[in-house]
């Protein structure tokens, strides 16, 4: 169905419904259902087609590896929580930090060991900073802003051992396959990292506010520090640092060292076996396989380590399943995204975009993708949902306008990072506000201005870079 206008119909349902309901999944589901009925417009045909698309997505070899990785990773994090790993790390770190500079340095340095997921960053760092709030000498909102700049903006730039990598590579693979492009998805992801301008700009802003900016006046809002206020018990800010949990920092450190170290080693080893040098070994390796195997080895060793400490195996298994099940909503989201991508491809989406977008100047494709995606991600509050919706469109526009793939992929990822950071609906905003005792709306308003400044800089960078790339 070349140039079939029906291929855009599912997206006409996806985005408005997601924005209206402030939930990504209903919009994606309706879009998939509509697309399935366009493929097979009979009373039962649409439902049956939708089911087939989802099943085909889930039985794909790479997709099932991603599902296993996400479930096992979330289960491991839950075991770390219940065995006192996070509380132990927070307690020990809080004992040693005495000054504002030390606290801020810890925030940045700890990224090395806690970059696996934004929530993981928040529950390990935010309680420490809340415990040291009087020593840090800044408003709680400023503190939350600095912590957030070391979460999603950093994590989306890290190419191994994060909860994001598998998903990001997966949607690149879907979008490029739909266009018939033969490219290694992980390699394209690596190439796109320098072009995720929003994340880079936000990190720079965080560093500036942390070490070089000093507010000349104290905020009069409830988010300001009140020196006369009785210090609250930071143990109540999140269940992972509750007083009833044991204090065992090694229950956090050992799994982190193992999963990062094994991922790097197995990635190198897989590439090395292909008979290439050190750098090429990392580029040519099957990173997804290495990440899954490293995680499973870490999981087994961690369970043995916890059992030796007299933690009950039944409790560990229960916590693992509980943690894995917490990510089922993400796994369902993934399966629907995969199915929707296949439906729109069968309807001729790529051909339609190629035929009808030639009027867009190539130098504006990347900035337009970023601005549009940033708006969508702000209103739905989901980076992953935004990436799943926009990546097929971004790749199709890149093909139509002959624009650099890494540049456009970077723009799509940057747009989702904007929503994760700035949206009052995002998990990042709500989690950090809860831990630090902030009002979600007030906190979101506080960080919206710097986020918009960063977004404006980002849009200009995409325009300038595209212009120079086109000239070269």
C-alpha positions as CSV (number, residue, x, y, z in Angstrom):
1,X,0.0,0.0,0.0
2,X,2.5,2.7,-1.2
3,X,1.8,6.2,0.1
4,X,-1.4,5.0,1.8
5,X,-2.8,7.9,3.8
6,X,-4.5,5.4,6.1
7,X,-1.1,4.7,7.6
8,X,-1.2,7.9,9.6
9,X,-4.7,7.3,11.0
10,X,-3.5,5.2,14.0
11,X,-1.2,8.2,15.1
12,X,-4.2,10.5,14.9
13,X,-5.7,8.5,17.7
14,X,-2.5,7.7,19.7
15,X,-1.3,11.3,20.4
16,X,-4.6,13.0,21.3
17,X,-5.8,10.1,23.5
18,X,-2.4,10.0,25.3
19,X,-2.5,13.7,25.9
20,X,-6.2,13.7,27.0
21,X,-5.9,10.7,29.4
22,X,-2.3,11.6,30.4
23,X,-1.5,8.0,29.9
24,X,0.5,6.5,27.1
25,X,-0.8,3.0,27.0
26,X,-4.5,3.8,26.2
27,X,-3.5,5.9,23.2
28,X,-1.1,3.3,21.9
29,X,-3.6,0.5,22.4
30,X,-6.4,2.4,20.5
31,X,-3.9,3.2,17.8
32,X,-3.0,-0.4,17.4
33,X,-6.6,-1.5,17.4
34,X,-7.5,1.1,14.8
35,X,-4.6,0.0,12.6
36,X,-5.5,-3.7,13.0
37,X,-9.1,-3.0,11.8
38,X,-7.7,-1.0,8.8
39,X,-5.7,-4.2,8.0
40,X,-8.7,-6.5,8.5
41,X,-12.0,-4.5,8.6
42,X,-14.2,-7.3,9.8
43,X,-16.0,-7.6,13.2
44,X,-13.5,-10.1,14.6
45,X,-10.7,-9.5,12.1
46,X,-9.3,-6.4,13.7
47,X,-9.1,-8.0,17.2
48,X,-7.5,-11.1,15.8
49,X,-5.0,-9.1,13.8
50,X,-4.1,-7.0,16.8
51,X,-3.5,-10.2,18.8
52,X,-1.3,-11.6,16.0
53,X,0.8,-8.4,15.8
54,X,1.4,-8.4,19.6
55,X,2.3,-12.2,19.7
56,X,4.7,-11.8,16.8
57,X,6.3,-8.9,18.5
58,X,6.8,-10.9,21.8
59,X,8.2,-14.0,20.1
60,X,10.8,-12.0,18.3
61,X,14.2,-13.2,19.6
62,X,15.6,-9.7,20.4
63,X,12.3,-8.5,21.9
64,X,12.0,-11.4,24.3
65,X,15.6,-10.8,25.4
66,X,14.7,-7.2,26.2
67,X,11.6,-8.4,28.2
68,X,13.9,-10.8,30.2
69,X,16.4,-8.1,30.8
70,X,13.8,-5.6,32.1
71,X,12.0,-8.1,34.3
72,X,15.2,-9.5,35.8
73,X,16.7,-6.1,36.3
74,X,13.7,-4.8,38.2
75,X,13.6,-8.0,40.3
76,X,17.3,-7.6,41.2
77,X,16.7,-4.0,42.3
78,X,13.8,-5.1,44.5
79,X,16.1,-7.7,46.2
80,X,18.7,-5.0,46.8
81,X,16.0,-2.9,48.5
82,X,14.7,-5.6,50.8
83,X,18.1,-6.8,51.9
84,X,19.0,-3.3,53.1
85,X,21.5,-2.5,50.3
86,X,20.1,1.0,49.5
87,X,19.5,1.9,53.2
88,X,23.0,0.7,54.1
89,X,24.5,2.9,51.4
90,X,22.5,5.9,52.4
91,X,23.3,5.5,56.1
92,X,27.1,5.1,55.5
93,X,27.3,8.0,53.0
94,X,25.3,10.3,55.3
95,X,27.7,9.6,58.2
96,X,30.7,10.7,56.1
97,X,29.4,13.7,54.3
98,X,30.0,16.9,56.3
99,X,29.9,19.8,53.8
100,X,27.9,21.1,50.9
101,X,30.7,20.5,48.5
102,X,31.1,16.9,49.6
103,X,27.4,16.3,49.3
104,X,27.3,17.7,45.8
105,X,30.4,15.8,44.7
106,X,28.8,12.6,46.1
107,X,25.7,13.3,43.9
108,X,27.8,13.4,40.8
109,X,30.4,10.7,41.7
110,X,27.6,8.2,42.7
111,X,26.3,8.3,39.2
112,X,29.1,5.8,38.4
113,X,27.4,3.1,40.4
114,X,23.7,4.1,40.3
115,X,23.1,5.0,36.6
116,X,21.0,1.9,35.9
117,X,17.7,3.7,36.1
118,X,16.4,7.2,37.2
119,X,14.3,5.8,40.1
120,X,17.4,3.9,41.3
121,X,19.3,7.1,41.3
122,X,16.6,8.9,43.3
123,X,16.2,6.3,46.0
124,X,20.0,6.1,46.6
125,X,20.9,9.8,46.5
126,X,17.8,11.9,47.4
127,X,17.4,10.4,50.9
128,X,21.1,11.2,51.6
129,X,20.7,14.8,50.4
130,X,17.5,15.2,52.4
131,X,19.3,14.0,55.5
132,X,22.0,16.6,54.8
133,X,19.7,19.4,53.7
134,X,20.8,21.9,56.4
135,X,24.5,21.3,55.5
136,X,23.8,21.7,51.7
137,X,22.4,25.2,52.2
138,X,20.1,25.4,49.2
139,X,16.4,25.2,48.7
140,X,14.8,21.8,48.4
141,X,13.7,22.6,44.8
142,X,17.2,23.5,43.8
143,X,18.4,20.3,45.4
144,X,15.8,18.3,43.5
145,X,16.8,20.0,40.2
146,X,20.5,19.1,40.6
147,X,19.7,15.5,41.5
148,X,17.4,15.2,38.4
149,X,20.1,16.5,36.1
150,X,22.2,13.5,37.1
151,X,19.4,11.0,36.4
152,X,17.6,10.7,33.1
153,X,19.8,13.2,31.2
154,X,22.9,11.2,32.2
155,X,21.3,7.7,31.9
156,X,20.1,8.2,28.3
157,X,23.7,8.9,27.3
158,X,25.2,5.7,28.9
159,X,25.4,2.8,26.4
160,X,25.6,-0.2,28.7
161,X,24.0,-1.7,31.8
162,X,21.0,0.6,32.1
163,X,17.2,-0.1,32.0
164,X,17.0,2.2,29.0
165,X,19.5,0.7,26.6
166,X,17.6,-2.4,25.5
167,X,14.4,-0.3,24.8
168,X,16.2,2.4,23.0
169,X,18.0,0.0,20.7
170,X,14.8,-1.9,20.2
171,X,12.8,1.0,18.9
172,X,15.7,2.0,16.6
173,X,15.7,-1.5,15.2
174,X,12.0,-1.4,14.6
175,X,12.1,2.0,12.8
176,X,15.1,1.1,10.6
177,X,13.7,-2.3,9.7
178,X,10.4,-0.6,8.7
179,X,12.4,1.6,6.3
180,X,14.4,-1.4,4.9
181,X,17.6,0.1,6.2
182,X,20.4,-2.3,6.9
183,X,22.1,-0.9,10.0
184,X,23.3,-2.2,13.3
185,X,20.8,-0.6,15.8
186,X,23.2,-0.5,18.7
187,X,25.9,1.2,16.6
188,X,23.4,3.8,15.5
189,X,22.4,4.3,19.1
190,X,26.1,4.9,20.0
191,X,26.4,7.4,17.1
192,X,23.3,9.3,18.3
193,X,24.6,9.9,21.8
194,X,26.6,13.1,21.0
195,X,23.4,14.5,19.3
196,X,21.2,14.2,22.4
197,X,21.7,17.9,22.9
198,X,19.0,18.4,25.5
199,X,20.5,15.9,27.9
200,X,23.9,17.4,27.5
201,X,22.7,21.0,28.0
202,X,20.8,19.9,31.2
203,X,23.8,18.2,32.6
204,X,25.8,21.4,32.0
205,X,23.1,23.5,33.7
206,X,23.2,21.1,36.7
207,X,26.9,21.5,37.1
208,X,26.7,25.3,36.8
209,X,24.0,25.5,39.5
210,X,25.8,23.0,41.7
211,X,29.2,24.6,41.8
212,X,29.1,28.1,40.3
213,X,25.7,29.7,41.0
214,X,24.8,31.1,44.3
215,X,21.3,32.5,44.9
216,X,21.4,36.1,46.1
217,X,18.0,35.9,47.9
218,X,16.3,33.1,49.8
219,X,13.1,31.9,48.4
220,X,9.9,32.7,50.3
221,X,8.1,29.6,49.0
222,X,7.5,26.5,51.1
223,X,10.3,24.9,49.1
224,X,12.9,27.0,50.9
225,X,14.9,25.8,53.9
226,X,13.5,27.0,57.2
227,X,16.3,27.0,59.8
228,X,13.8,27.1,62.7
229,X,11.9,24.1,61.5
230,X,12.4,20.9,63.3
231,X,14.4,18.5,61.2
232,X,12.2,15.7,60.0
233,X,13.1,12.0,59.9
234,X,14.5,11.3,56.4
235,X,13.9,7.6,57.0
236,X,10.2,8.2,56.3
237,X,10.9,9.8,52.8
238,X,10.9,6.4,51.0
239,X,10.3,2.7,51.9
240,X,13.8,1.7,50.8
241,X,15.4,3.6,53.6
242,X,12.9,2.6,56.3
243,X,14.3,2.0,59.8
244,X,13.1,-1.7,59.8
245,X,15.4,-2.6,57.0
246,X,19.0,-3.8,57.7
247,X,22.0,-1.6,57.1
248,X,24.1,-3.6,54.5
249,X,25.7,-1.4,51.9
250,X,27.5,-4.3,50.3
251,X,24.1,-5.7,49.3
252,X,24.0,-2.8,46.9
253,X,27.6,-2.4,45.9
254,X,28.3,-6.1,45.0
255,X,25.5,-6.5,42.5
256,X,26.3,-3.1,40.9
257,X,30.0,-3.9,40.5
258,X,29.1,-7.3,39.1
259,X,26.5,-6.2,36.6
260,X,28.6,-3.3,35.3
261,X,31.9,-5.3,35.2
262,X,30.4,-8.4,33.7
263,X,28.5,-6.4,31.0
264,X,31.7,-4.7,29.9
265,X,33.7,-7.9,30.0
266,X,31.2,-10.0,28.1
267,X,30.6,-7.2,25.6
268,X,34.4,-7.1,24.9
269,X,34.6,-10.9,24.9
270,X,31.8,-11.3,22.4
271,X,33.5,-8.8,20.0
272,X,36.9,-10.3,20.7
273,X,35.8,-13.7,19.5
274,X,34.9,-12.1,16.2
275,X,38.7,-11.5,15.7
276,X,38.8,-7.7,15.9
277,X,40.6,-5.1,18.0
278,X,39.6,-3.6,21.4
279,X,37.5,-0.7,20.1
280,X,35.9,-2.7,17.3
281,X,35.2,-5.5,19.7
282,X,32.8,-3.2,21.7
283,X,31.2,-1.9,18.5
284,X,30.7,-5.3,16.8
285,X,29.6,-7.2,19.9
286,X,26.0,-8.4,20.5
287,X,25.5,-6.0,23.5
288,X,22.0,-7.1,24.3
289,X,23.2,-10.7,24.8
290,X,26.1,-9.5,26.9
291,X,23.8,-7.4,29.1
292,X,21.3,-10.2,29.6
293,X,23.9,-12.8,30.5
294,X,25.8,-10.4,32.8
295,X,22.5,-9.7,34.6
296,X,21.6,-13.3,35.0
297,X,25.0,-14.2,36.4
298,X,24.8,-11.2,38.8
299,X,21.4,-12.3,39.9
300,X,22.5,-15.8,40.7
301,X,25.6,-14.7,42.6
302,X,23.6,-12.0,44.5
303,X,21.0,-14.6,45.6
304,X,23.8,-16.8,47.0
305,X,25.4,-13.8,48.7
306,X,22.1,-12.9,50.4
307,X,21.3,-16.5,51.4
308,X,24.8,-16.7,53.1
309,X,23.6,-13.6,55.2
310,X,20.7,-15.7,56.4
311,X,18.0,-14.0,54.2
312,X,15.3,-16.5,53.4
313,X,15.4,-17.8,49.9
314,X,11.6,-17.7,49.8
315,X,11.6,-14.0,50.7
316,X,14.2,-13.3,48.1
317,X,12.2,-15.0,45.4
318,X,9.1,-13.2,46.4
319,X,10.8,-9.8,46.3
320,X,12.3,-10.7,42.9
321,X,8.9,-11.5,41.5
322,X,7.3,-8.4,43.1
323,X,10.0,-6.2,41.6
324,X,9.7,-7.8,38.1
325,X,6.0,-7.5,38.2
326,X,6.3,-3.7,38.8
327,X,7.8,-3.5,35.3
328,X,4.9,-5.4,33.7
329,X,3.3,-2.1,32.6
330,X,6.5,-1.2,30.7
331,X,6.6,-4.7,29.1
332,X,3.0,-4.3,28.0
333,X,3.8,-0.8,26.7
334,X,6.7,-2.3,24.7
335,X,4.6,-5.1,23.2
336,X,2.0,-2.5,22.0
337,X,4.6,-0.2,20.6
338,X,6.1,-3.1,18.7
339,X,2.7,-4.2,17.4
340,X,1.8,-0.6,16.4
341,X,5.0,-0.2,14.5
342,X,4.4,-3.4,12.5
343,X,0.8,-2.3,11.8
344,X,1.7,1.1,10.5
345,X,4.5,-0.4,8.4
346,X,2.1,-2.8,6.8
347,X,-0.2,0.2,6.0
348,X,2.6,1.9,4.2
349,X,3.6,4.6,6.7
350,X,7.2,5.0,5.5
351,X,6.1,5.4,1.9
352,X,3.5,7.9,2.9
353,X,6.0,10.0,4.8
354,X,8.6,9.8,2.0
355,X,6.1,11.0,-0.6
356,X,4.4,13.8,1.4
357,X,7.2,15.4,3.4
358,X,9.5,16.6,0.7
359,X,8.4,20.2,1.3
360,X,10.1,20.3,4.7
361,X,13.6,21.8,4.4
362,X,16.1,19.2,5.6
363,X,17.7,21.6,8.1
364,X,14.5,21.9,10.0
365,X,13.7,18.1,10.3
366,X,15.7,17.5,13.4
367,X,14.6,20.6,15.3
368,X,11.0,20.1,14.3
369,X,11.1,16.4,15.5
370,X,12.6,17.6,18.8
371,X,10.1,20.4,19.4
372,X,7.1,18.3,18.5
373,X,8.4,15.4,20.6
374,X,9.1,17.6,23.5
375,X,5.6,18.9,23.5
376,X,4.2,15.4,23.3
377,X,6.4,14.1,26.0
378,X,5.6,17.0,28.3
379,X,1.8,16.3,28.0
380,X,2.1,12.6,28.4
381,X,5.0,12.5,30.9
382,X,6.7,9.5,29.3
383,X,10.1,9.4,27.6
384,X,9.6,5.8,26.6
385,X,6.1,6.4,25.2
386,X,7.4,9.4,23.2
387,X,10.3,7.4,21.7
388,X,8.0,4.6,20.7
389,X,5.6,7.0,19.0
390,X,8.1,9.2,17.3
391,X,11.1,7.0,16.3
392,X,9.3,5.5,13.2
393,X,8.4,9.1,12.1
394,X,11.9,10.4,12.8
395,X,13.6,7.7,10.7
396,X,11.1,8.0,7.9
397,X,11.6,11.8,7.8
398,X,15.4,11.3,7.8
399,X,15.1,9.0,4.8
400,X,12.8,11.5,3.0
401,X,15.0,14.5,3.7
402,X,18.4,12.7,3.4
403,X,19.2,13.8,6.9
404,X,21.8,12.2,9.2
405,X,20.3,9.2,11.0
406,X,22.3,9.7,14.3
407,X,21.2,13.4,14.3
408,X,17.5,12.5,14.0
409,X,17.7,9.6,16.5
410,X,19.4,11.9,18.9
411,X,16.6,14.5,18.5
412,X,14.0,11.8,19.2
413,X,15.7,10.7,22.4
414,X,16.3,14.3,23.4
415,X,12.6,15.1,23.0
416,X,11.6,12.3,25.4
417,X,14.3,13.3,27.9
418,X,12.6,16.8,28.0
419,X,9.3,15.3,29.1
420,X,10.9,13.0,31.6
421,X,12.7,16.0,33.2
422,X,10.1,18.8,32.9
423,X,6.6,17.2,32.9
424,X,4.6,17.2,36.1
425,X,3.2,13.8,35.0
426,X,6.6,12.1,34.7
427,X,7.8,9.5,37.1
428,X,11.0,11.4,37.7
429,X,9.2,14.6,38.8
430,X,6.8,12.7,41.0
431,X,9.4,10.4,42.6
432,X,11.8,13.2,43.5
433,X,9.1,15.4,44.8
434,X,7.8,12.7,47.0
435,X,11.2,11.8,48.5
436,X,12.1,15.5,49.1
437,X,8.7,16.5,50.4
438,X,7.9,18.9,47.6
439,X,4.5,19.8,46.0
440,X,4.6,18.2,42.5
441,X,3.1,21.2,40.6
442,X,5.2,23.8,42.4
443,X,8.3,21.8,41.8
444,X,7.5,21.2,38.1
445,X,6.9,24.9,37.7
446,X,10.2,25.7,39.3
447,X,12.2,23.6,36.8
448,X,10.1,24.4,33.7
449,X,12.0,27.7,33.0
450,X,15.5,26.2,32.9
451,X,14.1,23.2,31.0
452,X,12.6,25.5,28.4
453,X,15.9,27.5,28.1
454,X,17.7,24.2,27.5
455,X,15.1,23.2,25.0
456,X,15.5,26.5,23.1
457,X,19.3,26.0,23.0
458,X,18.7,22.4,21.9
459,X,16.5,23.4,19.0
460,X,19.0,26.0,17.8
461,X,21.8,23.4,18.0
462,X,19.9,21.0,15.8
463,X,19.3,23.7,13.2
464,X,22.9,24.8,13.1
465,X,24.3,21.2,13.2
466,X,22.0,20.1,10.4
467,X,23.0,23.1,8.3
468,X,26.7,22.3,8.6
469,X,26.1,18.6,8.0
470,X,24.2,19.3,4.9
471,X,27.0,21.6,3.6
472,X,29.6,19.0,4.3
